[in-house]
């Protein structure tokens, strides 16, 4: 019997072996058997497990029921955490973390410290601990996107330790906790020979007995370009590793079941999952449970984002914005579709900002009520500067509403703003009041999906078709143009024309050149038609609300020693094959059958070939890209939907472009307030050469130097440039800056961009966690536990550190009070905890100002020593490493990354 997160699950070895034999899976863009597990799967399992525990403990503390999902997925866990509407954001956050995890194997494949290769234990640990500090600082400043990216990098290095070192071979089955504790030692690193030659392809006994006897730590050496390594040292192994051809030959990698030490692959996976959970729990402790959930996107539903012109002529409009805001907030207050975040960016001339970001609707109201219309002078205003700030400060895929009566003065930012819209997949709408109220209400929903969209410029008469599935609700058609005539026809053959404001299919609202058709007919599933006849350019867009949607990124594949991918931060290459990574939202029953790029101006589609690479994740390879703007279309089937055979279609909300120009960067490191940060970038073209215009901007108005205004490229050539960026000394640690680099061909016919989000973090010298010491325990727990109580007193100190910031209950169900008193020049935080004897355990958690975490635990039944700065030691359970081959992973792991059919064989 095995207990996993409170679930008691019975299983049998025979069934697991059956799964191994009949089920194969595509992982890491390479076919492995079901037994080989990747970084992406390890990370997803650990995040789901950690979030499950956190949500459950929160519910118990708050006296709420917590319903354990039968099968743990992003969708089921979001619902269990009372945040079903944030399932898409939850999945997007995990994909962001995993994308950056995979990026390490593309950009740093040969750097040993990122993989704990070449016995680089101290440098690897420094990457982890400094990265965790960046994550915690970023979360505290609500820089969640930067935090997710850094977390992905950190997790890759942490997980590699268990595959590339001999920690597992030494018999350890728990994480090496000192890897996430910078003040703890890493002792007993091997200082002599560590391996012998493998016997043919058998490497089960290639680690020297002396290493086991002395319990010494080592890792494999790796080099793709030469075979040199220190005498007697182990190699990583594999066909790419030339050091494995030099004695001692072979390797100790556990990356897959086919690796030299693949017999320990599943054991390494188990411990890597536990280590990932330990690191996630440390971050949650350092930033708080609520902020950790926001980092995971679990409290993000819809976002209400306004960019408002505050010049003198906007007096009436600002008053109307106040009315609209109050109406929307009051209408959605306390409901599931209430926005989870509110963002406001005012702009004037010459000023813009600051960005206000809050989860409190009343704070948002007060900020808007405080706006005054004044100044401005000449008509054009700093609209694009305000919009740039909103795009970089909002979550991805945000609908942003701009209120202004003037043109943009800062037109030099036009291409930058377009790049940010593409990169963030956001939608920007210039709102006209008061008619915009209903549009804002419609689109401020987390379940909003795009079913269809098209642009016709020049205009032509055309009939469009789109498919509506049974999960779609509140279907709305938006048409813009100068008096277009249109007919909308339902699957049952019922039609309504543009001259019928109220017809058989719904209601038509007209505001200038903007037409909104709200389809109210009950029978909506099936094929719809829209016929438009106009002599002027027009657009058509169909939106609805549904739990079924998709996430996507253009990616660059790597076929190196660890096949992986890197998410593009720019436009994909034109005249070339491209690869998309597509993740389905809406549950395991939703499967895509087609992924295509569709020209926005003609509806011509470029279909791709699909390959499933993990549960709910698909790789689409497309041989060519549209020359102009295009959208991504996904069609598929929902096996649990009977209406219209379960078919569905969705499109990306943002139109995209390809380019013959590319910009590559290698942004390593962080900005330190008061110091210069230099970034090198490369501009390349597959087309004609000439003088390319270069534009570099950032959303924080940081001073930039050494920025080239142009670069000269030959046909099919490339050129390098640099930019030096300086964050002011008073920049808040944990904030971030978005840098956009643009390159434009001579004549401006083609361009591309690179969008980089860089963390700004002050150097930290406090790496020691606070000390928590239990002073006294008083208990009288005889008889009925409901009628008896116990209490505990503890002292917390942080020495010369950054100071204690918070003391909370990590485990237990009692009351806690604290006070601070000076003691011989040191501030001592005194904690008093009391609880019913029905709850005999407590763990207190103390966090300092930079996120270092100390704990103390006490149980009335078992006394556990305080874990202020505990160290881990390497112990050998056994050294019969050739005989032991782990046969299965924790059941929860297979439930999560395997097949949903698995659950049918379980008995709870």
N, C-alpha and C positions, 0 to 999 in steps of 0.2 A: 504494500500500500504506500502511496506517495501523496504528500500534501503539497499542493501548489496554490499559493495565494488563498488559502482557506477552502479550496476545492479538494475534496477527497475523491481521487479518481482511481478506479481499478482498471488495470490493463493486463494484457498477456504478451509474453515475448513472442508467441507464435503470430499474433496479429501484427505486431511491429515488424517482424520479419516479412510478413506478407506485404505490408506497406512498402518496405524497402525493395521488394522484388517487383511489384507491379507498378509502383509510382515513380516516375522520373520528373525532374523539375529543371527549368532553365534558370540558372542563377549566375550572377555576375557576367551575363552576356556570353555564356558558354554552357553547353550541356554538361551537367554533372548528374550523378545519381542523387537520389533523395537524401543520401547520407552526408553529402558535402554541403556545408553551410557558409554563407558569406557574411561580410561585415554588415551589409544592409539588413539581412535577416536577424542577426544578433542584436543590432540596434533597435529594430522595430519591436522585437520581443521584450527587450529590457524596458523600453519606453512604455509599452502597454502594461507590463507587470507593475512598474513603479507607479504609474498613473492610477492603475486600479487600486493599489494599496492606499495611495494618498486620498483618492476620492472616498474610499470606504471609511478610512479613519476620520475624515472630515464629517461625513454623514453621521457616524456614531457620536462624535463630539457634539454635534448640533442636534442630536436626538431625532434624526431623519432615518427613514428606512432606506436601505441600499439593496437593490435587486441585482444579484450576481448574474451577468450574462451567461447563457448556455455556451456560446462560442465568442471568444474575445476578439473583436475587430475594432477599428477606429469608430465605426458607426455604432456598434453595440455599447462600447465603453463611453462614448459621448452621451448616449441616452442614459446609461447608468449613473453618470456624473451630473445628471440633471441639466445637460447642455446639448441636447440632440441636434440643435440647429448649428452647432459648431463642428460637426463631423468633418465637413470639407476643410475647414481651417486646420483641424487637428491633423488630418492626413497631409495637407500641404506643408505643415511644420515638420512632420516626420520626413517627408520627401526632401525638404530643404536640408535637414540635418544629414540625411543619407547621401544626398547629392554632394555635399562637401566632404563627407567621409570618402566617397569614391574618388573625388578630385585628388586626394593625396596620392593615390596610386598612379595618377596621370602626371601630375606636376612634380612630384618628389619621389619618383620610383627608385632613384639611385642614391638617395640621401639616407644613410643608415639611421640617423637619429629619429626619423619619422616612423621607423619600423622596428626599433630596438635591435637592429642588426649590428654586427661588428662589435658586440659587447658594449654598445654605447648607452649604458643604463642611466648615467647621470644626465646626459644630454636629452635622452628620451623623457626622463622624469621631469626635466625642466620645461620641455614643450607642454607636458600635461598640466603641471601646476601653474605655470604662467598663463596657459590657455584657460584654465578654470577661473583664475582671477579676472581675466577679461570677460568671460561669460557672466560672472556674478556682477561685475561693475556695469556691464551693458544692460543686464536685466533691470538693475536698480534705476537706470535712466530710461527704461522702456525702449531701449534699442534692441528689439527682439530679433530682427532680421540679422543683425551683426552677431548677436549672441548665438543664434542657431548655426550660422556658418562656422564660427569658431568651435562650437560644441562638436560639430561633425568632424573637424580636423582632430580634435583632442581624442575623440572616441576611437578613431582609426589607430592612432598610435598606442593607446591603452590596450585595445583588443589584440594588436599584433604581438604584444609582449607574450601572450599565452600561446601563440602559435610559433613564435620565432626563438624563444628562450627555452631553457630546460626546466622551467618551473614545474611543468606537468610531469616530466620524467622523474623529478625528485619526489614524486608522490603527493604533491600539494593538490588539494581539491577545494581550496578557498582562495580568494583573491589575495594578491600581495598589496595590502592596503597602503604600504609606504610609498607606492607610486603616486598617490594623490595627496601625500603629506610631505610638503617640502622640508619641514624641519626634522623629519625622521630619517634614520640612516638607511643606506643600502650597503649592507655588509657582505663580506665573503665572496667577492667576485673572483673567479678563477684567474690565477696569475701564472699558470703554466699550461701545458698541453691538456686538451679536453676531449679529443676524439681519436679513434682509430679508424682504419679503412672499413667500409662496409664490406660484407661478404656478398659479392655480386650485387644483386639488387636488394639484398636483405640488410637493412640498417638498424634492426631492432636492438643490437648490442654494441653500437658504435661509440657510445659515450663511455669514457674510461671509468673503471670502478673507483678510482681515487676521487673523482668528482662526487660520486654518491657518498663515499665515506666521509668526505669533508663537507658535504652539503654545499658545494660551491655553485655559484650562478654563472652561466655562460649563455651565449647566443651564437647563431650561425653567421659567418661572414658571407658577403654577397658582392659580386661584381660582374657586370655584363661585358666589360671591355678587356679585362686582363685577369689572370689567374692568381695573382699574388695575394698572400694572406700570412699572418704570423704562423710560425712553425707549430704544428701539432693542434691547431685550432679547428673547431668544427666549421663546416660550411652550412649555408642555408639549404642548398640543393636545388635540383630542377634543371631543365635543359638550358635556361638562360644564365645560370650561375656558373661562370668559368672557374671559380675557385673550387667548385666541387670536383673538378677534374684533377686537382693537385692533391697529393697526400696530406692529410688523411682524406680519402675520397668519400663522396656521398654527402649526406646532409641530415639536418634534424628538424626541418620544417614540418608543421602540422596543418598547413593551409587547406589541404583537401585530404580525402581518404586515400588518394593516390600518391601523396607526398611520401618522402622517405620515412617520416614518422607518422604517417597517416593513420596508423593503428590507434593513435591517441588523439585523432582529430576531434571526435565527439567529446572527449574529456576536456580538451582545450576550449571547445565551444561552450560547454557548461560553465566553466570558470570565467570565460570572457563575458558571458551574460551576467553572471553574478558581479563581476568587476564593473561592468557598465552600470548596473543597478546601483552599486555602491557610490559611484561617482555622481549619478543623477540624484541620489538621496542627499549627498553632500551639497550639491547645488541647491536643492529644494530647502535644505536646512539653512543655507546661507542667505537665500533671498526671500524665503517665506513660501508657504504652500500656494497661496493665491497667485503670486508672481510666477511661480513655477508652472502653474496651469496656463497662465497667459503666454509663457514662453512656448508651451506646447500647442498654443492656439485653441485651447479647450474652452475658453470663455469668450472667444471672438465669434460673434454672429454677424450682424450687419454693422456698417460704419456710416455715420452721418457726417459728411465732410463738406464744409462751405468755404469758398474763397470769395471774399466780399470787398468790393470797391468802397472806400470810405471817403471819397472826395466830395466836395460840396454839393454836386448835382445829384447825389445818391440819397438825399434825405428821405424822400418818400419810399424808395426801395428798401432802405434799412428798416424803416418802420414796418414794411410788409414782411421782411425777413423775420423780424421779431414775432409777428403774428403767425407766420407759417411754422416757425420753430416751435412755438408754444402749442400749436395745433397738433403737429406731428408727435411731439413728446407726450402730450396729454393723451392722444389717441392710442399710443402704444405702451403707455406706462403700465408696468406689471404684467405685460403679456410676453409670450414666448418670442415674438418678433420684435421686441424692444431692442433698439441698437445697443451694442455692447460697448461702443466707443463713439466719442464725439470729437471732431477736429474742426478748428476754426483758424483761418489765415486771413487777416485783413491786409489790404494793400492801398497805397496812396501814391503820392509823387513828391519826393523821391523815395519815400520809405515803403517798406513792406514787412509783414510779420509783426510780432512773433507768432509762432505756431502754438496754439493751445490744444492740448490733448487730454481728455478726461473721460472717465467712465461714469461720471455723475451728470445726469441731464440737467440738474439745477445749476451746476457750475457753468455748463454750456449756455444755459439761458442767461445767466448773469453776465457772462462775457459778451454775448450778443447785445444784451440790453445796455451795456456800457459803451458800445460803439457810437461814435458821433461823426457826422458828415461835415468835413471841413477841408479847406485847402484844395490843391489840384492845379488850378490855373489852366494851362493848355490842356486840351481834351485827352490825348493819349496818356495812359497811366501805366504803372509798373505791374501789369496784370500777370505777365509770364513769370516774373520773379516770385510772386505769391503762389502761382500754380506749381512752379518748380519745388517750392518748399512743401506744398501739400502732397505732391507726388512722392517725395522722398520720405516724408514723415508719416504717411499712411500705410496700412497693410497692403499687400498685393491685392489686385483685383477690386480696388475700391471705386465706387461711383462718386465722382467729385463734381460738385455744382459750383459754377462760377457766376457771380452776380456783378454785372458792370454795365454801364451805358456808354463806354468809350472803347476805342481801339487800344491795342497794346503799344506802349512806348518802347519797351525793351525787346524789340523785334529780333535782336541778336541772339535771344534765347529760344527762338522758335524751334530750331532743329534739336536743341537740347531737350525741350519739353516733349517733342514728338518721340525722341529716343526713350525718355523715361516712361511715357505712356506705353510704348511697345514692351519695354523691359519689365514693367510692373503689371502689365496686362490690365491696366486700369481704364476706366471710361470717363471722359470729361464732357460735361454738358453745360452749355451756356444757357442759364435759366432765365426765363421771362416771367415776372410776377404780375399779377397773382396767379396766373394760369399754371405756373410750375408746381403748385402745391400737390396736385394729384400725381404728377410724374415722380416727384420726390418720394411720396408715400409708396408708389408702386415699386420703385427701384431700391429702396432702402430695406431690402430683405436678403437674408443670408442664403435663401433657397432660390434666388433668381438665376435663371439659366437662359441662354440664347439658343433659340431653335433654328433661326434662319436670319440672314441679312444679305443685302445686295445694294450696290451703287450703280446708277446708270448716268454717266456723264461722258459723251453726249447722250441725250435721252433717246429711247426707242420704246415702242409698244412691245410688251413682253408678258408672258404668263409664267409665274413662279409657282413652284410646288414645295410643300414641306410636310413632314410627317409628325403627327401628334400622338403621343403614347398616353396610356391611362394614368400615369403618375403626374402628368402636367395639370396644374391648376392656374386660375387667374390668367388665362391666355390673353395677351394684348398685342395688337399690331400697331406699329408706329410708322407713319409715312410722312416724308417731308418733300416739298416741291411746290411749284407754282400752279395751283389749281389742277392737279392730276385727276383724271377720271379712273376709278378702279372698281372692280367687282371681286368680292370675296365669296368663295364657294366652299361649303362644308363637305365632309365625306359622304353625307347622305344626299347631296345634290341641292341643298337649300342655298340660295344666294342673297347677297345684299350689296347694293351699289353705294357709291360715295355720296349720292344725293339723298340717301335715306338716313337721317340722323338717328332714328330709332327703327330698327328692322328686325327681321326674323333671327338674325345671328347675334345682334348686340347693339351697343350704343356707340355713336361716333361723336367725338369732341373735336372741334376745330379751333385752333389758336393761330391766327396768321397763316403761315405756310406749314404748320405742324398739325398732323391729323392723328388722333388716338382712337383706335377701334377696340372696344372692350367686348370680347366675345363671351356672351352669357349663355349660349345654347348648351344644353345639358350633354348632348351626344357629341363629344369633341374628338374622340380617338379615331385616327385614320388619316387619309391623304387630303390635304387642303390645297386650294388653288387661289392665287391672287393675280388677277389680270390688271395691268396698269397701262394706261394710254396717256402720254404726256409729251409735249413738245419741248419741255424744259427739264433740266437735270432733276433727278429725284433719288431718294433712298427709301428702302423698306427694311424693317427690322421686326422680328417676332420674338417676344419674350414670354416667359411663364415661370411658374414656381414648381420646383420638383427636387426631390432628394437625389435624383439620378443626374450625374454630371461627370466631367472629366477634368483632370489636370494634365498639363503637358509642358515639356521643355525641349528645345533643340539641344542635342548633345554631340560631343566629339568622342568617338570611341577610341580606345587604346587596346592594342593586342599584345602588350608586353608580358612580362613574367606574371603579372596579376591583372588579367583582363578587366578593364574598368571603363569609366566614362567621366567626362567633365561637362557640366552644364555651361552652355555658351552664355556670355554676358553681352552679346552683340547680335547683329543680324546674321542669319545663316548665309552660306556661300551660294551665289547665283551660278547658273549653268553647271550644276554639280549635284550629285546625290546627297541627300540630307537624311539625318536620323532623328526621330522624335521619341522621347520616352513618355508614354501615356499611362496615367493611373486612373482607374475608374473609381467613382464615388457613388455610393448607393448600395453597397453590400456585395457579397460574393456571387449573387445571382445575376449581376450585370456584367455582360461580356461584349466587347466590341467585335464587330465583324468587318469593319472598314474604317480606315483612317486616310483622309485625303486633304490636300491643299486645294482650296477653291478660289479662283480669281474673283475678286469682289466686283469687277466691272463686266464680267461675262458669264459667270457661274461655271466656267470650264474647270473640271476637276483633275487633279494629278493624284492618282491612287497609289498607296503604298502596300508593301507586304508586311503582314503582322506576325510577330513571334512573342509568345508569352515568356517573360523572363523571371517572373515571380508571381505570387498570388496577387491578382488584381493589377499587375504591372505588365505593360506590353511595349515592345520595341517596334516602331514602324520605320521601314526603310523606303524612301521615295527617290526615284531616279532623277527627277528634275523638279525645278521650282518655278512657279509663275513669275513672269517678268515684272509685273506690277504688284499692287497690293493684293493680299489674299487673306483668307481666314482658314483656320483648321476645323475640319468637320469630322465628327465621329458618329458612326452609325453602329447599331448593335442590337442585342436582344436581352430582355429581362425574362429569365426562365420562369419566374413566379408570376408573371403577368400574362393573363389569357387574352386580354383585349388586343385585337389587331396582331395576333401572333406574338405579342410581347416586343415588337419592334420599337426602336426609338432612334432619334437623331438629335445631336447637339452641335453647336458651333462655338468657336472662341468668340469672346465678346469684343476683342480688339483686332483690328486689321494689322497685318504684318507685312514686311518686305524682305527681299533678299538683296545681296550686294556683291559686286566683284571686288570690293575693297574689304580688307580685314584689319582688325586692330587686336593685337595680343599684348597682354601685360602679365607681369609676375609680381603681384602685390603681396609681399611677405612682410610681416612685422606690423607694428602699430604706430600711430602718431603719439608722441609724447608732448604734452603741453609745453610750449616755449622752445621746442627743438624742431629743426628742419627734417623733413621726410622726402626723400627723392625717389621717384618712380620712373622706371624705364619702360617705354612702350615701343612696339614695332608696327609700322603701317606697311601693308603689302597689297599688291593688286594683281589680278589675273588678266587685266585689260591693258589699255594704253597707259603710257607713262606721262610725265609732265610735273608741273608744280601743284601739289595737293595742299589745299587750305586746311590748317589745323586749328581747332577751337577746343579750349579746355575751360571748364567751369566747375564750380562746386557750390553746394547749397548753403554753405555757412559763411560765405564771403571771406574765407581764409585767404591770406596773402599767398599768391603763387608767383614763383620766379622761374627763370630759365625755360619759359614756355615758348616753343617755336611757333611762329605764325604760319609756317609752311614747311613742307618737306618735298624734296625732288626725288621722284622715282622713275626708273626706266620701265619700259614695257615688261610686265610680268615680274617686276622687281620689288624690293622692299627698302625701307630706311628706318632708322631708329631715332627716337626723340626722348626727351626727359622732361619731367615737371617736378619742381620742388615746392612742397606745400608746408606751411607752418601754422600750427594751431596756437592761438594766443595762450599765454601762461595761465590765464584765468579760466580756460576751457574746462568744463566739468568732466571729471574722469568718468568714463563709461558712456559718454555721448559718442556720436559717430558723424562722419561727413561723407556725402555722396559726391564722388568725382566722376564727371562725364568727359570723355575724350572723343572728339569727332574728327573724322578725316573726310574731305570732300574732293572729288575729282575736278580737274580743270574744266570750268564751264558749269559745274554744279549738277551734272546729270545723275551722278551716283554718289552715295555717301554711306558711311557706317559709323558705328560708335562702340565704345566700351564703357559700361557703367560699373563703377567700383564703390562698394560701401566699406569705408575704413574706420576702424575703432580708434577712439582717442582715449588713452588710459595712462594715468600718472604712474610713475614707477613706485612699486610697493616694497617696503623694507620689512613690514610686519608679516612674517610667515608662520608665527607660532600661535596655535589656538589658545583661547582662554582656558583657565583651569577651573574645574568645578569639583568641589570637595564637600561630601556629606558630613555635616557636623554632628547631628543628632537625629535619632528616630524614636518616636514615642508611639506605642501601640497597645491597645486593649481590645483584642479581637476575639475574645471568647464569646461563644453563644451566637446569636443571630447576627450575621454580618451587616444586615440593613440597619441594625440599631447600635453598631459600634464603629469607631473611627480610629484612624491613625494619622500621624503627621510626621513631617521631615523638615529639617533645616539644613541649608547648604550655603556655602560661601563661594562666590565666583570672583576671580581676579584675572586681569590681563597684563599684569606687570608693566613693562614699558611699551606695550603695544598700542594699537589704535584706539582702544577703549571699548568696553562692553556696550553693545547697541541694543540687544534684546535678550530676554530670557523667556522661553516658552516650554510648554509641556509637549514632548514628542510622543510619549506613550503614557497613558493613564487617564483617569476620569475623575479629576478632583479640582480643587481651587488653588490658585497660585498668587502670591503677593510678593513684591520685592521692594527693597529699599537700599539706598547707597550710603555708606558711611566711610569716612577716611580712617585708615589704619597705618600708622608709621609712614606717611607719605604716599600710600597707595590706596586708591579707591576700591572698596570691597562692596560688591553687590550681594546683599543677603536675601536669600529666597526662603519662603515658608510655604510648604505644600501640605494640604490636608485632603483626605479622601475617605470614603466609606471602606470598611474592611472587605467589602465585596470586590474591591478593585485593589489588590495587594501589590501591584507593580507600578513603578513610575520611572520615567526617563526624562530628565530635564536637559534642555539644550540651550547653550549660551553661545551667542554669535557676536563677534567684534565688528568694528566699523568697516573692515575690508572683506568680511565674509568668512573669516576663519571660524571653525565650529568646534566647540568642546561639549562634552556630555557627561552626565553622571547618572547611574542607574542604581535603583535599589528595589529589592523585592522582599516582602515579609517572609517569603519561603526560602529564597536563595539570594545570597549576597554576591553581587558582581562588582569587581573593582572599577573605580572611575576610569572612563576612557578619554582622559583629557588629551593625551598625545601618545596613544598606544602605538607600539611598533609591531610589525609582523616579523616573524622569524621563519626561516626555511627549514622545514622538517621533512624527513623521508618516511613515508608510510611503508613503502617497499621499493625495491629496485628491480623487481621482476617485470621490467617494462616490456619485455618481449612476450610475456604470457598473457598480460592483461590487455584486452581490447574492448573498450566500452561499446555495448551493444545498442543502447538507446539513450536519447536525450530526455530531459524532463518532459512529461506528457504535455504540459502546457505549451512547450515549444512546438511540438508537432501539431497541436490544435491550432496554433497561430499561423505557422508558415506552411503547413501541409495542406491537407484537403479537408473540406467541411464534412465529407463522408466519414472521416475518422470518428467524429463525435457520436455517430449513431451506434458505435460499438462500445461506448463508455457507459458505465453505470455509476451514477452519483451516490 
